[in-house]
Amino acid sequence: MQTKPAYLILANGMVFGGQSFGYMADATGEIVFTTAMTGYLETLTDPSYFGQIVIQTFPLIGNYGVITPDFESSKPALSAYIVRDLCQEPSNFRSEGALDVFLRDNHIVGLADIDTRKLTRIVREVGVMNAKITHTLPEDLTETLAELNKFTIKNAVESVTCKEPETFTPESKKRRVVLWDFGAKANIRRELVNRGCEVIVMPAHSTAEDILAQNPDGIMLSNGPGDPSANTGVIAELKKLMEHKLPTFGICLGHQLLALSQGAKTEKLKYGHRGANQPAIRMSDKRVFITSQNHGYAVIGDSLPSTAEVSYINGNDGTCEGVDYKDMPAFTVQFHPEASAGPLDTQFLFDRFINLMEVN
């Protein structure tokens, strides 16, 4: 494995030294952390991480190598990847190669031998900030910090959505669902196909008319990266689409976009929720579900219209984790019921969506 000294420069002026791996280049992005203890391949290939430098809090990464069937998209979308200890010799009967090679082939910068515990605590205390990985540490950080201050993630959804519609058909087709792709994880599609749904994946730039032309029984709004309020075109089309009262299920960014289309507001969280151990409380019975999450924005529950109500809240900070709509057959959640990787506590929500299509 090729490696050399590299440095992480935070927007607050702090510097960490480590060893580079993967693709040898500089990288700039919004630095975030995930507390997931398993599923680093799913993390790496989750399109919702577009433009971000991801800290993996679990210390040992790469021990089971690279396994293509576990991917959530065809390639990584994140800007860089930070780990404490990188395993250079994976041991798993499914392994197809080492993580270092995979990142190098996909032009993803890696940084190892970093005190990820200390780094994570800084992000928790200060909040999400921009950062840069470089192989040359400048004597004066003024120019670099000015660069980081100006950096913003642009064209997030446009960069990760599919380019053309694609259809996935089960052996026994019962329903047709349009999956509006804002950066969809592959397991959303798999969960629908496993339940007998023909899934038509549509690009983010699709119009309401494009989607209605598919004659769907239901609409799935996918996860995705970036600031939800930046997707003004999608929000306008979604508002028009919802006038047709089709059964609709939204996940993560899809949850936020539907709320925005109905007049609600979103806010950026201090450091977001990322990991496979996030508690979500169902308001109807106060039951707690352990969920997989990956988001930096949240719907402001108090901004929802009177025709909607908060159905789940986060057990740690009380933010909105789900919405039920009273004037249309639609519901959304901020967490990921398809998991991958993560707990399977809330997979029943896919069955709720199927039932919604059957009665509407």
ABEGO torsion letter per residue (X at the ends): XBBBBBBBBBAAGBBBBBBBBEBBBBBBBBBBBBABABGAAAAAABAAABGBBBBBABABBGAAEBBAAABABABBABABBBBABBBABBBBAABAEBAAAAAAAAGBBBBBGBBAAAAAAAAAAAEBBBBBBBABBBABAAAAAAAAAABBBBGAAAAABBABBBBBBBABBABBBBBBBAGBBAAAAAAAAAAGBBBBBBBAABBAAAAAAAGBABBBBBBEBEBAAABAAAAAAAAAAAAAGBBBBBBEAAAAAAAAAAGBBBBBBAAEBBEAABBBBBAAAGBBBBBBBBBABBBBAAABBAABBBABBBAAAGBBABBBBAABBBBBBABBAAEOBEBAAAAAAAAAAAAAAAAX
